[in-house]
């Protein structure tokens, strides 16, 4: 299987599985407990049907949107994800360049493997910094100021990782960051020589935003669940979020909102956006899917704040359905991470290109020339 054989999400997933050592693949692919929520994130879209209109003159369509003050050429962006140089040696550099090529936003994690300063030079377009609230207040201040100095447009505070989810695949494979060399992992590395060569011969793996503040995950191998449970501040509350929002004093979002009550509070503390997200099903298994919650959240706050549907999106039709319900845009991690693992920048570009082509085709088949023409009138729930 080659990159040219990748026509959809599942094709990229299959190619990533071939290219990555088992523990690395299952870190991307896995979720919490029985992974019920992970699966529901995508199957939720199957419970709603699109009702197209015809004869609307759709020769030319405009798929651009404005989200949190940022003009995007397509209604989906690359959500921030950690540890990207584990998946491909180009890491965040590849995703930044691909997102820039397609005129969309790129999110950089606190746990990124490339600095915000380098990303600023690579990606002149819209950029989001994802913020983890650490116990170390000096680290928190440093993260915020580095993102500000690097001209990031949006700050997103992740609020659904107050402790690590029970990611049992990681427990079985022994996944850590950075990877530990054990008899089992050594065998997996040996059977994926291209990945191993690039990982062990390129620049040393690091999480540069944390270096100098914490050792966990940078030069001390830990699981991501352990990192969340020990390094992040479990006392974080709404006052902390409001203070951070004021400190940033710009476009500010909460990532991981799932209830109407929390969506309303996000408005009250001054947020300009919320990501309706359950962290890809990686935290609380049995929780609702973002698409299942989207309508009631949009009804409550959609006229006051930009609502993003994040999670489970694999097709252009999923984007059509989320925007029809009331989301301003969609975002996702796995939708480009498998592609990154499969082929670096070329893979991410192909994944975004495939989605862009699907969205354009779907708009024409729906009979709309701009995304604001979508509404619940063109949806029917089964």
C-alpha positions as YAML, in Angstrom:
chain: A
units: angstrom
residues:
- id: 1
  name: UNK
  ca: [0.00, 0.00, 0.00]
- id: 2
  name: UNK
  ca: [1.27, 3.46, -0.97]
- id: 3
  name: UNK
  ca: [0.23, 7.04, -0.32]
- id: 4
  name: UNK
  ca: [-1.43, 7.18, -3.74]
- id: 5
  name: UNK
  ca: [-3.72, 4.36, -2.56]
- id: 6
  name: UNK
  ca: [-5.03, 6.52, 0.33]
- id: 7
  name: UNK
  ca: [-8.43, 7.89, -0.63]
- id: 8
  name: UNK
  ca: [-10.02, 8.18, 2.81]
- id: 9
  name: UNK
  ca: [-9.47, 8.15, 6.57]
- id: 10
  name: UNK
  ca: [-9.37, 4.36, 6.87]
- id: 11
  name: UNK
  ca: [-6.78, 4.08, 4.07]
- id: 12
  name: UNK
  ca: [-4.44, 6.41, 5.98]
- id: 13
  name: UNK
  ca: [-5.07, 4.41, 9.16]
- id: 14
  name: UNK
  ca: [-4.07, 1.16, 7.45]
- id: 15
  name: UNK
  ca: [-0.90, 2.68, 6.02]
- id: 16
  name: UNK
  ca: [0.02, 4.22, 9.40]
- id: 17
  name: UNK
  ca: [-0.39, 0.80, 11.03]
- id: 18
  name: UNK
  ca: [2.14, -0.62, 8.56]
- id: 19
  name: UNK
  ca: [4.64, 2.20, 9.08]
- id: 20
  name: UNK
  ca: [4.57, 2.55, 12.89]
- id: 21
  name: UNK
  ca: [5.84, 0.29, 15.70]
- id: 22
  name: UNK
  ca: [2.93, -1.22, 17.61]
- id: 23
  name: UNK
  ca: [3.12, 0.93, 20.76]
- id: 24
  name: UNK
  ca: [3.23, 4.16, 18.71]
- id: 25
  name: UNK
  ca: [0.34, 3.16, 16.45]
- id: 26
  name: UNK
  ca: [-1.84, 2.08, 19.35]
- id: 27
  name: UNK
  ca: [-1.14, 5.36, 21.17]
- id: 28
  name: UNK
  ca: [-2.80, 7.22, 18.26]
- id: 29
  name: UNK
  ca: [-5.43, 4.57, 17.62]
- id: 30
  name: UNK
  ca: [-6.47, 3.78, 21.18]
- id: 31
  name: UNK
  ca: [-8.90, 5.35, 23.62]
- id: 32
  name: UNK
  ca: [-10.23, 4.90, 27.14]
- id: 33
  name: UNK
  ca: [-11.67, 1.73, 28.73]
- id: 34
  name: UNK
  ca: [-13.81, -0.18, 26.22]
- id: 35
  name: UNK
  ca: [-13.45, 2.56, 23.57]
- id: 36
  name: UNK
  ca: [-17.25, 2.88, 23.25]
- id: 37
  name: UNK
  ca: [-17.17, 6.68, 23.15]
- id: 38
  name: UNK
  ca: [-14.32, 6.63, 20.63]
- id: 39
  name: UNK
  ca: [-16.43, 4.58, 18.22]
- id: 40
  name: UNK
  ca: [-19.59, 6.60, 18.91]
- id: 41
  name: UNK
  ca: [-17.79, 9.83, 17.98]
- id: 42
  name: UNK
  ca: [-17.99, 8.72, 14.36]
- id: 43
  name: UNK
  ca: [-21.12, 6.54, 14.30]
- id: 44
  name: UNK
  ca: [-23.14, 9.45, 15.75]
- id: 45
  name: UNK
  ca: [-23.08, 11.00, 12.29]
- id: 46
  name: UNK
  ca: [-24.83, 7.92, 10.88]
- id: 47
  name: UNK
  ca: [-28.01, 8.74, 12.81]
- id: 48
  name: UNK
  ca: [-28.64, 11.87, 10.75]
- id: 49
  name: UNK
  ca: [-29.41, 12.04, 7.03]
- id: 50
  name: UNK
  ca: [-28.70, 14.90, 4.65]
- id: 51
  name: UNK
  ca: [-31.58, 16.23, 2.53]
- id: 52
  name: UNK
  ca: [-30.16, 17.94, -0.58]
- id: 53
  name: UNK
  ca: [-31.72, 20.63, -2.72]
- id: 54
  name: UNK
  ca: [-31.14, 20.84, -6.48]
- id: 55
  name: UNK
  ca: [-31.13, 23.29, -9.39]
- id: 56
  name: UNK
  ca: [-29.30, 25.96, -7.41]
- id: 57
  name: UNK
  ca: [-26.45, 26.81, -9.78]
- id: 58
  name: UNK
  ca: [-23.46, 25.44, -7.89]
- id: 59
  name: UNK
  ca: [-20.70, 25.86, -10.47]
- id: 60
  name: UNK
  ca: [-18.70, 27.93, -7.98]
- id: 61
  name: UNK
  ca: [-18.79, 27.37, -4.20]
- id: 62
  name: UNK
  ca: [-17.18, 29.20, -1.27]
- id: 63
  name: UNK
  ca: [-16.15, 26.91, 1.59]
- id: 64
  name: UNK
  ca: [-14.38, 29.59, 3.65]
- id: 65
  name: UNK
  ca: [-15.38, 30.32, 7.25]
- id: 66
  name: UNK
  ca: [-14.37, 32.76, 9.97]
- id: 67
  name: UNK
  ca: [-13.61, 31.14, 13.32]
- id: 68
  name: UNK
  ca: [-12.46, 33.04, 16.39]
- id: 69
  name: UNK
  ca: [-11.44, 35.94, 14.19]
- id: 70
  name: UNK
  ca: [-9.48, 33.74, 11.76]
- id: 71
  name: UNK
  ca: [-10.39, 33.41, 8.08]
- id: 72
  name: UNK
  ca: [-10.04, 29.76, 7.02]
- id: 73
  name: UNK
  ca: [-10.20, 28.61, 3.41]
- id: 74
  name: UNK
  ca: [-11.97, 25.41, 4.49]
- id: 75
  name: UNK
  ca: [-14.27, 24.64, 7.45]
- id: 76
  name: UNK
  ca: [-11.96, 22.16, 9.15]
- id: 77
  name: UNK
  ca: [-8.62, 22.65, 10.88]
- id: 78
  name: UNK
  ca: [-5.86, 20.54, 12.44]
- id: 79
  name: UNK
  ca: [-6.54, 20.21, 16.15]
- id: 80
  name: UNK
  ca: [-3.51, 20.38, 18.45]
- id: 81
  name: UNK
  ca: [-2.03, 16.98, 19.30]
- id: 82
  name: UNK
  ca: [1.02, 16.05, 21.35]
- id: 83
  name: UNK
  ca: [4.23, 14.20, 20.52]
- id: 84
  name: UNK
  ca: [4.08, 14.47, 16.74]
- id: 85
  name: UNK
  ca: [7.73, 13.63, 16.06]
- id: 86
  name: UNK
  ca: [7.01, 10.19, 17.54]
- id: 87
  name: UNK
  ca: [4.73, 9.51, 14.58]
- id: 88
  name: UNK
  ca: [6.99, 10.92, 11.86]
- id: 89
  name: UNK
  ca: [10.35, 12.64, 12.13]
- id: 90
  name: UNK
  ca: [8.96, 15.79, 10.45]
- id: 91
  name: UNK
  ca: [6.35, 16.13, 13.21]
- id: 92
  name: UNK
  ca: [4.67, 19.50, 13.66]
- id: 93
  name: UNK
  ca: [6.74, 20.98, 10.84]
- id: 94
  name: UNK
  ca: [4.93, 18.78, 8.34]
- id: 95
  name: UNK
  ca: [1.48, 19.61, 9.68]
- id: 96
  name: UNK
  ca: [2.22, 23.34, 9.85]
- id: 97
  name: UNK
  ca: [3.34, 23.43, 6.21]
- id: 98
  name: UNK
  ca: [0.37, 21.36, 5.02]
- id: 99
  name: UNK
  ca: [-2.16, 23.48, 6.95]
- id: 100
  name: UNK
  ca: [-0.58, 26.64, 5.51]
- id: 101
  name: UNK
  ca: [-0.84, 25.23, 1.98]
- id: 102
  name: UNK
  ca: [-4.56, 24.63, 2.46]
- id: 103
  name: UNK
  ca: [-5.22, 27.95, 4.18]
- id: 104
  name: UNK
  ca: [-6.47, 26.48, 7.42]
- id: 105
  name: UNK
  ca: [-5.55, 26.69, 11.10]
- id: 106
  name: UNK
  ca: [-2.98, 24.50, 12.82]
- id: 107
  name: UNK
  ca: [-2.98, 23.81, 16.56]
- id: 108
  name: UNK
  ca: [0.27, 23.41, 18.50]
- id: 109
  name: UNK
  ca: [0.21, 21.49, 21.78]
- id: 110
  name: UNK
  ca: [1.96, 22.39, 25.03]
- id: 111
  name: UNK
  ca: [3.45, 18.92, 24.56]
- id: 112
  name: UNK
  ca: [4.68, 19.70, 21.03]
- id: 113
  name: UNK
  ca: [8.02, 18.42, 19.79]
- id: 114
  name: UNK
  ca: [8.82, 21.60, 17.81]
- id: 115
  name: UNK
  ca: [8.92, 25.11, 19.30]
- id: 116
  name: UNK
  ca: [6.29, 27.78, 18.71]
- id: 117
  name: UNK
  ca: [9.14, 30.03, 17.53]
- id: 118
  name: UNK
  ca: [9.98, 27.65, 14.69]
- id: 119
  name: UNK
  ca: [6.31, 27.12, 13.85]
- id: 120
  name: UNK
  ca: [5.86, 30.90, 13.53]
- id: 121
  name: UNK
  ca: [8.45, 30.91, 10.72]
- id: 122
  name: UNK
  ca: [6.92, 27.89, 8.96]
- id: 123
  name: UNK
  ca: [3.24, 28.81, 9.22]
- id: 124
  name: UNK
  ca: [2.31, 32.44, 8.55]
- id: 125
  name: UNK
  ca: [-1.41, 31.59, 8.61]
- id: 126
  name: UNK
  ca: [-3.79, 31.17, 11.57]
- id: 127
  name: UNK
  ca: [-2.26, 29.33, 14.54]
- id: 128
  name: UNK
  ca: [-3.73, 28.05, 17.80]
- id: 129
  name: UNK
  ca: [-1.75, 27.24, 20.95]
- id: 130
  name: UNK
  ca: [-3.18, 24.50, 23.15]
- id: 131
  name: UNK
  ca: [-2.54, 25.15, 26.84]
- id: 132
  name: UNK
  ca: [-2.22, 22.54, 29.60]
- id: 133
  name: UNK
  ca: [-2.59, 24.05, 33.07]
- id: 134
  name: UNK
  ca: [0.41, 22.74, 35.04]
- id: 135
  name: UNK
  ca: [1.05, 22.80, 38.76]
- id: 136
  name: UNK
  ca: [4.17, 24.83, 37.96]
- id: 137
  name: UNK
  ca: [2.89, 28.41, 37.63]
- id: 138
  name: UNK
  ca: [6.20, 29.54, 36.19]
- id: 139
  name: UNK
  ca: [5.79, 27.02, 33.38]
- id: 140
  name: UNK
  ca: [2.22, 28.25, 32.77]
- id: 141
  name: UNK
  ca: [3.42, 31.85, 32.47]
- id: 142
  name: UNK
  ca: [6.26, 30.83, 30.16]
- id: 143
  name: UNK
  ca: [3.93, 28.90, 27.85]
- id: 144
  name: UNK
  ca: [1.56, 31.83, 27.53]
- id: 145
  name: UNK
  ca: [4.28, 34.38, 26.87]
- id: 146
  name: UNK
  ca: [6.06, 32.20, 24.30]
- id: 147
  name: UNK
  ca: [2.81, 31.71, 22.38]
- id: 148
  name: UNK
  ca: [2.12, 35.45, 22.52]
- id: 149
  name: UNK
  ca: [5.63, 36.36, 21.35]
- id: 150
  name: UNK
  ca: [5.33, 33.86, 18.48]
- id: 151
  name: UNK
  ca: [2.17, 35.65, 17.28]
- id: 152
  name: UNK
  ca: [-0.24, 32.79, 17.83]
- id: 153
  name: UNK
  ca: [-3.79, 33.93, 17.08]
- id: 154
  name: UNK
  ca: [-5.84, 31.72, 19.41]
- id: 155
  name: UNK
  ca: [-5.23, 30.26, 22.87]
- id: 156
  name: UNK
  ca: [-7.13, 27.06, 23.71]
- id: 157
  name: UNK
  ca: [-7.20, 25.80, 27.29]
- id: 158
  name: UNK
  ca: [-7.80, 22.04, 27.47]
- id: 159
  name: UNK
  ca: [-10.27, 21.36, 30.30]
- id: 160
  name: UNK
  ca: [-10.97, 17.62, 30.03]
- id: 161
  name: UNK
  ca: [-7.62, 16.21, 31.20]
- id: 162
  name: UNK
  ca: [-7.90, 16.90, 34.93]
- id: 163
  name: UNK
  ca: [-6.60, 13.33, 35.26]
- id: 164
  name: UNK
  ca: [-5.46, 10.77, 32.72]
- id: 165
  name: UNK
  ca: [-7.97, 8.48, 31.03]
- id: 166
  name: UNK
  ca: [-7.66, 4.71, 31.34]
- id: 167
  name: UNK
  ca: [-5.97, 3.98, 28.01]
- id: 168
  name: UNK
  ca: [-5.57, 0.24, 28.30]
- id: 169
  name: UNK
  ca: [-3.83, -0.23, 24.96]
- id: 170
  name: UNK
  ca: [-0.97, 1.94, 26.28]
- id: 171
  name: UNK
  ca: [-0.83, -0.19, 29.42]
- id: 172
  name: UNK
  ca: [-0.57, -3.36, 27.35]
- id: 173
  name: UNK
  ca: [2.05, -2.04, 24.93]
- id: 174
  name: UNK
  ca: [4.05, -0.17, 27.58]
- id: 175
  name: UNK
  ca: [3.88, 3.08, 25.60]
- id: 176
  name: UNK
  ca: [5.82, 5.96, 27.12]
- id: 177
  name: UNK
  ca: [7.17, 9.30, 25.97]
- id: 178
  name: UNK
  ca: [9.95, 9.09, 24.97]
- id: 179
  name: UNK
  ca: [9.75, 5.38, 24.08]
- id: 180
  name: UNK
  ca: [11.57, 2.99, 26.40]
- id: 181
  name: UNK
  ca: [13.76, 0.30, 24.91]
- id: 182
  name: UNK
  ca: [12.47, -3.05, 26.18]
- id: 183
  name: UNK
  ca: [12.65, -6.52, 24.59]
- id: 184
  name: UNK
  ca: [9.09, -6.11, 23.27]
- id: 185
  name: UNK
  ca: [9.57, -2.57, 21.99]
- id: 186
  name: UNK
  ca: [12.97, -3.42, 20.49]
- id: 187
  name: UNK
  ca: [11.32, -6.14, 18.41]
- id: 188
  name: UNK
  ca: [8.64, -3.72, 17.26]
- id: 189
  name: UNK
  ca: [11.27, -1.11, 16.36]
- id: 190
  name: UNK
  ca: [13.34, -3.70, 14.51]
- id: 191
  name: UNK
  ca: [10.39, -4.72, 12.35]
- id: 192
  name: UNK
  ca: [9.80, -1.07, 11.41]
- id: 193
  name: UNK
  ca: [13.35, -0.08, 10.41]
- id: 194
  name: UNK
  ca: [12.45, 3.13, 8.54]
- id: 195
  name: UNK
  ca: [10.68, 4.55, 11.59]
- id: 196
  name: UNK
  ca: [13.48, 3.41, 13.92]
- id: 197
  name: UNK
  ca: [16.22, 4.86, 11.69]
- id: 198
  name: UNK
  ca: [14.55, 8.26, 11.54]
- id: 199
  name: UNK
  ca: [13.72, 8.34, 15.24]
- id: 200
  name: UNK
  ca: [17.14, 7.32, 16.48]
- id: 201
  name: UNK
  ca: [19.31, 9.15, 13.93]
- id: 202
  name: UNK
  ca: [17.50, 12.49, 13.54]
- id: 203
  name: UNK
  ca: [17.52, 15.25, 16.15]
- id: 204
  name: UNK
  ca: [16.98, 14.06, 19.71]
- id: 205
  name: UNK
  ca: [13.35, 13.75, 20.74]
- id: 206
  name: UNK
  ca: [12.26, 16.55, 23.04]
- id: 207
  name: UNK
  ca: [9.25, 18.53, 24.19]
- id: 208
  name: UNK
  ca: [10.94, 21.93, 24.09]
- id: 209
  name: UNK
  ca: [8.16, 23.94, 25.76]
- id: 210
  name: UNK
  ca: [8.63, 21.83, 28.91]
- id: 211
  name: UNK
  ca: [12.42, 21.45, 28.88]
- id: 212
  name: UNK
  ca: [13.96, 23.25, 31.81]
- id: 213
  name: UNK
  ca: [10.73, 23.09, 33.77]
- id: 214
  name: UNK
  ca: [9.91, 19.38, 34.04]
- id: 215
  name: UNK
  ca: [11.76, 16.16, 33.26]
- id: 216
  name: UNK
  ca: [8.67, 13.98, 32.79]
- id: 217
  name: UNK
  ca: [8.14, 13.10, 29.16]
- id: 218
  name: UNK
  ca: [11.26, 14.90, 27.97]
- id: 219
  name: UNK
  ca: [14.16, 12.95, 29.47]
- id: 220
  name: UNK
  ca: [12.13, 10.77, 31.84]
- id: 221
  name: UNK
  ca: [9.87, 8.24, 30.12]
- id: 222
  name: UNK
  ca: [6.28, 8.34, 31.39]
- id: 223
  name: UNK
  ca: [2.88, 7.40, 30.04]
- id: 224
  name: UNK
  ca: [0.68, 10.27, 28.92]
- id: 225
  name: UNK
  ca: [-1.95, 9.25, 31.47]
- id: 226
  name: UNK
  ca: [0.68, 9.45, 34.22]
- id: 227
  name: UNK
  ca: [1.77, 12.86, 32.96]
- id: 228
  name: UNK
  ca: [-1.78, 14.24, 33.10]
- id: 229
  name: UNK
  ca: [-2.37, 12.76, 36.55]
- id: 230
  name: UNK
  ca: [0.85, 14.01, 38.13]
- id: 231
  name: UNK
  ca: [1.97, 17.17, 36.31]
- id: 232
  name: UNK
  ca: [-1.33, 18.95, 35.61]
- id: 233
  name: UNK
  ca: [-3.11, 20.96, 38.30]
- id: 234
  name: UNK
  ca: [-6.22, 19.10, 39.45]
- id: 235
  name: UNK
  ca: [-7.37, 22.14, 41.39]
- id: 236
  name: UNK
  ca: [-7.92, 24.08, 38.13]
- id: 237
  name: UNK
  ca: [-11.33, 25.78, 38.21]
- id: 238
  name: UNK
  ca: [-13.43, 28.43, 36.46]
- id: 239
  name: UNK
  ca: [-11.59, 31.26, 38.20]
- id: 240
  name: UNK
  ca: [-8.29, 29.96, 36.81]
- id: 241
  name: UNK
  ca: [-9.79, 29.76, 33.31]
- id: 242
  name: UNK
  ca: [-11.20, 33.28, 33.58]
- id: 243
  name: UNK
  ca: [-7.84, 34.62, 34.78]
- id: 244
  name: UNK
  ca: [-6.00, 32.91, 31.91]
- id: 245
  name: UNK
  ca: [-8.53, 34.28, 29.42]
- id: 246
  name: UNK
  ca: [-7.96, 37.81, 30.73]
- id: 247
  name: UNK
  ca: [-4.19, 37.30, 30.79]
- id: 248
  name: UNK
  ca: [-4.19, 36.21, 27.14]
- id: 249
  name: UNK
  ca: [-6.49, 39.11, 26.21]
- id: 250
  name: UNK
  ca: [-7.33, 37.81, 22.77]
- id: 251
  name: UNK
  ca: [-9.13, 34.99, 21.01]
- id: 252
  name: UNK
  ca: [-9.56, 32.35, 23.73]
- id: 253
  name: UNK
  ca: [-11.29, 28.97, 23.66]
- id: 254
  name: UNK
  ca: [-12.02, 26.11, 26.02]
- id: 255
  name: UNK
  ca: [-11.26, 22.70, 24.54]
- id: 256
  name: UNK
  ca: [-13.30, 19.84, 25.95]
- id: 257
  name: UNK
  ca: [-16.71, 21.40, 26.64]
- id: 258
  name: UNK
  ca: [-19.57, 18.87, 26.58]
- id: 259
  name: UNK
  ca: [-22.42, 20.35, 28.64]
- id: 260
  name: UNK
  ca: [-24.74, 23.30, 28.03]
- id: 261
  name: UNK
  ca: [-23.99, 24.60, 31.52]
- id: 262
  name: UNK
  ca: [-20.25, 24.71, 30.81]
- id: 263
  name: UNK
  ca: [-20.82, 26.28, 27.40]
- id: 264
  name: UNK
  ca: [-22.78, 29.10, 29.05]
- id: 265
  name: UNK
  ca: [-20.04, 29.62, 31.64]
- id: 266
  name: UNK
  ca: [-17.46, 29.82, 28.84]
- id: 267
  name: UNK
  ca: [-19.43, 32.75, 27.44]
- id: 268
  name: UNK
  ca: [-19.62, 34.35, 30.89]
- id: 269
  name: UNK
  ca: [-15.84, 34.31, 31.43]
- id: 270
  name: UNK
  ca: [-15.14, 35.94, 28.07]
- id: 271
  name: UNK
  ca: [-14.27, 33.03, 25.77]
- id: 272
  name: UNK
  ca: [-14.66, 33.57, 22.05]
- id: 273
  name: UNK
  ca: [-14.84, 29.87, 21.18]
- id: 274
  name: UNK
  ca: [-15.46, 26.38, 22.53]
- id: 275
  name: UNK
  ca: [-14.45, 23.02, 21.18]
- id: 276
  name: UNK
  ca: [-17.21, 20.50, 21.81]
- id: 277
  name: UNK
  ca: [-14.93, 17.54, 22.39]
- id: 278
  name: UNK
  ca: [-14.37, 14.45, 24.54]
- id: 279
  name: UNK
  ca: [-10.64, 14.26, 23.73]
- id: 280
  name: UNK
  ca: [-11.19, 11.69, 20.99]
- id: 281
  name: UNK
  ca: [-12.79, 9.26, 23.45]
- id: 282
  name: UNK
  ca: [-9.49, 9.05, 25.32]
- id: 283
  name: UNK
  ca: [-10.67, 10.32, 28.71]
- id: 284
  name: UNK
  ca: [-14.18, 9.37, 29.98]
- id: 285
  name: UNK
  ca: [-15.51, 6.32, 28.21]
- id: 286
  name: UNK
  ca: [-19.30, 6.27, 28.12]
- id: 287
  name: UNK
  ca: [-19.51, 10.03, 27.68]
- id: 288
  name: UNK
  ca: [-21.54, 11.62, 24.89]
- id: 289
  name: UNK
  ca: [-20.18, 12.13, 21.41]
- id: 290
  name: UNK
  ca: [-19.58, 15.76, 20.35]
- id: 291
  name: UNK
  ca: [-22.04, 15.52, 17.45]
- id: 292
  name: UNK
  ca: [-24.73, 14.15, 19.79]
- id: 293
  name: UNK
  ca: [-24.31, 17.21, 22.06]
- id: 294
  name: UNK
  ca: [-23.88, 19.76, 19.33]
- id: 295
  name: UNK
  ca: [-27.50, 20.84, 18.78]
- id: 296
  name: UNK
  ca: [-28.30, 21.69, 22.38]
- id: 297
  name: UNK
  ca: [-25.02, 23.56, 22.83]
- id: 298
  name: UNK
  ca: [-25.50, 25.54, 19.60]
- id: 299
  name: UNK
  ca: [-29.07, 26.37, 20.64]
- id: 300
  name: UNK
  ca: [-27.83, 27.67, 23.99]
- id: 301
  name: UNK
  ca: [-24.77, 29.71, 22.98]
- id: 302
  name: UNK
  ca: [-24.31, 29.52, 19.20]
- id: 303
  name: UNK
  ca: [-25.23, 33.17, 18.76]
- id: 304
  name: UNK
  ca: [-22.73, 34.30, 21.43]
- id: 305
  name: UNK
  ca: [-19.62, 32.19, 20.85]
- id: 306
  name: UNK
  ca: [-18.00, 30.17, 18.04]
- id: 307
  name: UNK
  ca: [-18.82, 26.48, 18.50]
- id: 308
  name: UNK
  ca: [-16.40, 23.93, 17.02]
- id: 309
  name: UNK
  ca: [-17.30, 20.26, 16.59]
- id: 310
  name: UNK
  ca: [-14.19, 18.24, 17.36]
- id: 311
  name: UNK
  ca: [-13.95, 14.47, 17.21]
- id: 312
  name: UNK
  ca: [-14.92, 11.53, 15.05]
- id: 313
  name: UNK
  ca: [-14.84, 13.42, 11.76]
- id: 314
  name: UNK
  ca: [-13.72, 11.24, 8.87]
- id: 315
  name: UNK
  ca: [-15.71, 12.51, 5.89]
- id: 316
  name: UNK
  ca: [-16.79, 15.71, 4.21]
- id: 317
  name: UNK
  ca: [-20.40, 14.71, 4.89]
- id: 318
  name: UNK
  ca: [-19.62, 14.72, 8.61]
- id: 319
  name: UNK
  ca: [-18.54, 18.34, 8.25]
- id: 320
  name: UNK
  ca: [-21.76, 19.12, 6.33]
- id: 321
  name: UNK
  ca: [-23.85, 17.64, 9.14]
- id: 322
  name: UNK
  ca: [-22.00, 19.47, 11.94]
- id: 323
  name: UNK
  ca: [-22.25, 22.82, 10.16]
- id: 324
  name: UNK
  ca: [-25.92, 22.19, 9.40]
- id: 325
  name: UNK
  ca: [-26.57, 21.72, 13.13]
- id: 326
  name: UNK
  ca: [-24.86, 25.04, 13.89]
- id: 327
  name: UNK
  ca: [-21.10, 24.54, 14.33]
- id: 328
  name: UNK
  ca: [-18.87, 27.27, 12.88]
- id: 329
  name: UNK
  ca: [-16.22, 24.73, 11.87]
- id: 330
  name: UNK
  ca: [-14.85, 21.26, 12.68]
- id: 331
  name: UNK
  ca: [-11.49, 20.02, 13.86]
- id: 332
  name: UNK
  ca: [-9.76, 16.74, 14.50]
- id: 333
  name: UNK
  ca: [-6.50, 15.02, 15.38]
- id: 334
  name: UNK
  ca: [-6.58, 11.50, 14.01]
- id: 335
  name: UNK
  ca: [-7.86, 12.84, 10.68]
- id: 336
  name: UNK
  ca: [-4.30, 14.06, 9.98]
- id: 337
  name: UNK
  ca: [-2.16, 12.04, 12.43]
- id: 338
  name: UNK
  ca: [-2.58, 8.78, 10.54]
- id: 339
  name: UNK
  ca: [-1.63, 10.64, 7.37]
- id: 340
  name: UNK
  ca: [1.39, 12.18, 9.10]
- id: 341
  name: UNK
  ca: [2.53, 8.74, 10.25]
- id: 342
  name: UNK
  ca: [1.96, 7.34, 6.76]
- id: 343
  name: UNK
  ca: [3.96, 9.87, 4.77]
- id: 344
  name: UNK
  ca: [4.90, 13.06, 6.64]
- id: 345
  name: UNK
  ca: [4.00, 16.37, 5.01]
- id: 346
  name: UNK
  ca: [2.91, 14.70, 1.78]
- id: 347
  name: UNK
  ca: [0.51, 12.53, 3.78]
- id: 348
  name: UNK
  ca: [-1.05, 15.44, 5.65]
- id: 349
  name: UNK
  ca: [-1.41, 17.39, 2.40]
- id: 350
  name: UNK
  ca: [-3.17, 14.44, 0.79]
- id: 351
  name: UNK
  ca: [-5.51, 14.02, 3.78]
- id: 352
  name: UNK
  ca: [-6.45, 17.72, 3.78]
- id: 353
  name: UNK
  ca: [-6.76, 17.70, 0.00]
- id: 354
  name: UNK
  ca: [-9.08, 14.69, 0.11]
- id: 355
  name: UNK
  ca: [-11.28, 16.43, 2.70]
- id: 356
  name: UNK
  ca: [-11.33, 19.66, 0.73]
- id: 357
  name: UNK
  ca: [-12.40, 17.81, -2.41]
- id: 358
  name: UNK
  ca: [-15.11, 15.97, -0.48]
- id: 359
  name: UNK
  ca: [-16.46, 19.16, 1.10]
- id: 360
  name: UNK
  ca: [-16.58, 20.93, -2.27]
- id: 361
  name: UNK
  ca: [-18.34, 17.99, -3.89]
- id: 362
  name: UNK
  ca: [-20.75, 17.62, -0.97]
- id: 363
  name: UNK
  ca: [-21.65, 21.31, -1.05]
- id: 364
  name: UNK
  ca: [-22.53, 21.03, -4.74]
- id: 365
  name: UNK
  ca: [-24.54, 17.88, -4.16]
- id: 366
  name: UNK
  ca: [-26.34, 19.59, -1.26]
- id: 367
  name: UNK
  ca: [-27.20, 22.52, -3.52]
- id: 368
  name: UNK
  ca: [-25.36, 25.22, -1.54]
- id: 369
  name: UNK
  ca: [-22.77, 27.73, -2.75]
- id: 370
  name: UNK
  ca: [-21.71, 28.95, 0.71]
- id: 371
  name: UNK
  ca: [-21.67, 27.19, 4.05]
- id: 372
  name: UNK
  ca: [-24.03, 29.66, 5.72]
- id: 373
  name: UNK
  ca: [-26.78, 28.22, 3.50]
- id: 374
  name: UNK
  ca: [-26.65, 24.96, 5.50]
- id: 375
  name: UNK
  ca: [-29.23, 24.57, 8.26]
- id: 376
  name: UNK
  ca: [-31.19, 21.93, 10.12]
- id: 377
  name: UNK
  ca: [-33.79, 22.16, 7.36]
- id: 378
  name: UNK
  ca: [-31.52, 19.92, 5.34]
- id: 379
  name: UNK
  ca: [-31.19, 17.29, 8.10]
- id: 380
  name: UNK
  ca: [-33.47, 14.49, 9.25]
- id: 381
  name: UNK
  ca: [-32.79, 12.45, 12.37]
- id: 382
  name: UNK
  ca: [-33.58, 8.74, 12.08]
...
